[in-house]
Amino acid sequence: MSRREARLLTAAVVLAVPAVFAGLQPAMMLRLIGVEAPRAGLLTLMTSMPSSIWARLLVVSALALWLNYSWEPALIRWKRFQEGVARVARLDWVYGLVQITARAAWAFWQAVLRIVEGEGYMGWVALTLLLILLLVRQ
């Protein structure tokens, strides 16, 4: 199936869904379009619909056909946009960021431990005791 045939099939399905819905659930369709009394049958429903509803159906159909034939570059841009959104939604970049952050935190912790457990160990103990003393005095 070619791309054009696939697009035409998609447009046909999109246009057929409201018609099938109107045929299977006429009472619900009546409530959606604002007609008060429920009528029996699809033909009665179609003849009782206001002209504004028919105008909307025709405008949507014409718009779908126009989009099908003239907006292929826009659809290609939309596909690129969807690929970009999918790339962000995969969250691989978040896992990479978490991994980099964890490695940086580990390197920082190792540097702190080298300072604390190395030559300046007694100085850090004295500083900690001084901070505790200052906090308790206030």
C-alpha positions as CSV (number, residue, x, y, z in Angstrom):
1,M,0.0,0.0,0.0
2,S,1.4,3.4,-1.0
3,R,1.6,6.4,1.2
4,R,-1.2,8.1,-0.7
5,E,-3.5,5.1,-0.4
6,A,-2.7,4.9,3.3
7,R,-3.6,8.6,3.8
8,L,-6.8,8.2,1.8
9,L,-7.8,5.1,3.9
10,T,-7.0,7.1,7.1
11,A,-9.2,10.0,5.9
12,A,-12.0,7.6,5.0
13,V,-11.9,6.0,8.4
14,V,-11.8,9.4,10.2
15,L,-14.8,10.5,8.2
16,A,-16.7,7.2,8.7
17,V,-16.4,7.1,12.5
18,P,-18.9,9.9,13.2
19,A,-21.4,8.3,10.7
20,V,-21.1,4.9,12.4
21,F,-21.5,6.5,15.8
22,A,-24.6,8.3,14.7
23,G,-26.0,5.1,13.3
24,L,-25.2,3.0,16.4
25,Q,-26.1,5.6,19.1
26,P,-28.6,8.0,17.6
27,A,-30.0,9.1,21.1
28,M,-26.5,10.0,22.3
29,M,-25.8,11.8,19.0
30,L,-29.0,13.8,19.4
31,R,-27.9,14.9,22.9
32,L,-24.5,15.9,21.6
33,I,-25.9,18.1,18.8
34,G,-28.6,19.6,21.0
35,V,-31.8,18.1,19.5
36,E,-34.4,17.7,22.2
37,A,-36.7,14.8,21.4
38,P,-35.2,11.4,20.5
39,R,-36.3,10.2,17.1
40,A,-36.1,6.7,15.7
41,G,-33.8,5.9,12.8
42,L,-30.8,7.4,11.1
43,L,-32.8,9.0,8.2
44,T,-35.0,10.9,10.7
45,L,-32.0,12.0,12.6
46,M,-30.3,13.2,9.4
47,T,-33.3,15.2,8.2
48,S,-33.8,16.8,11.6
49,M,-30.3,18.0,12.0
50,P,-29.9,21.8,11.7
51,S,-28.0,23.2,8.8
52,S,-25.2,24.3,11.0
53,I,-24.4,20.7,11.8
54,W,-24.4,19.8,8.1
55,A,-22.1,22.8,7.5
56,R,-19.7,21.6,10.1
57,L,-19.6,18.1,8.7
58,L,-18.9,19.5,5.2
59,V,-16.2,21.9,6.5
60,V,-14.5,19.1,8.4
61,S,-14.7,16.8,5.3
62,A,-13.3,19.5,3.0
63,L,-10.6,20.4,5.5
64,A,-9.6,16.7,5.8
65,L,-9.3,16.4,2.0
66,W,-7.4,19.7,1.7
67,L,-5.0,18.6,4.4
68,N,-4.5,15.2,2.7
69,Y,-3.4,16.7,-0.6
70,S,-1.7,20.0,0.3
71,W,-0.1,19.6,3.7
72,E,2.4,16.8,3.2
73,P,5.4,19.0,4.2
74,A,3.6,20.0,7.4
75,L,2.9,16.3,8.1
76,I,6.5,15.5,7.7
77,R,7.4,18.3,10.1
78,W,4.8,16.9,12.5
79,K,6.4,13.5,12.2
80,R,9.8,15.1,13.1
81,F,8.2,16.8,16.0
82,Q,6.7,13.5,17.2
83,E,10.2,11.9,16.9
84,G,11.6,14.7,19.1
85,V,8.9,14.2,21.7
86,A,9.4,10.5,21.6
87,R,13.2,11.0,22.2
88,V,12.4,13.1,25.2
89,A,9.7,10.8,26.5
90,R,12.0,7.8,26.4
91,L,13.8,9.3,29.3
92,D,17.3,8.0,28.3
93,W,18.6,11.5,28.9
94,V,17.3,11.4,32.4
95,Y,19.1,8.2,33.2
96,G,22.3,9.6,31.8
97,L,21.8,12.8,33.9
98,V,21.2,10.7,37.0
99,Q,24.3,8.6,36.2
100,I,26.5,11.7,35.8
101,T,25.1,13.2,39.0
102,A,25.8,10.0,40.9
103,R,29.3,9.8,39.6
104,A,29.9,13.5,40.5
105,A,28.5,13.0,44.0
106,W,30.7,9.9,44.4
107,A,33.8,11.8,43.4
108,F,32.9,14.7,45.7
109,W,32.3,12.2,48.6
110,Q,35.7,10.6,48.0
111,A,37.4,14.0,48.0
112,V,35.7,14.9,51.3
113,L,36.7,11.6,52.8
114,R,40.3,12.1,51.7
115,I,40.3,15.5,53.5
116,V,38.4,14.3,56.6
117,E,40.2,11.0,57.1
118,G,43.6,12.2,55.9
119,E,45.9,14.7,57.5
120,G,43.2,17.1,58.6
121,Y,41.2,14.6,60.7
122,M,41.8,16.2,64.1
123,G,41.0,19.7,62.7
124,W,37.6,18.5,61.4
125,V,36.8,16.9,64.8
126,A,37.7,20.2,66.5
127,L,35.6,22.2,64.1
128,T,32.6,19.9,64.6
129,L,32.9,20.2,68.4
130,L,33.1,24.0,68.1
131,L,30.0,24.1,65.9
132,I,28.1,21.9,68.3
133,L,29.2,24.1,71.2
134,L,28.0,27.2,69.3
135,L,24.7,25.7,68.5
136,V,24.0,24.5,72.0
137,R,25.0,27.9,73.6
138,Q,22.3,29.8,71.5
